[in-house]
Amino acid sequence: MQEKTKKKKGAGKIRPEQILPTLLIIIDLLAAVVCFAQKDVKRGVYWIAAAVLNVTVTF
């Protein structure tokens, strides 16, 4: 007998109130990439920390 696993409704989908924070996280990470490309490590770490903070608050 095979057991069917039920997925939670909406699992893996972004809720409407998470769209803007997700965009902000992406922008933070892109800003970090730019800073690291310019060899500005302090600001790169700052933007990664900002993205991590947004992830913890949003999800």
SULMOTA-V538388 format. One record per helix or strand. SS is the DSSP state (H for helix, E for strand). FROM is the first residue (numbers start at 0). TO is the last residue. If there is no record, write none. Layout:
SS_FROM_TO, SS_FROM_TO
This chain:
H_15_36, H_40_57
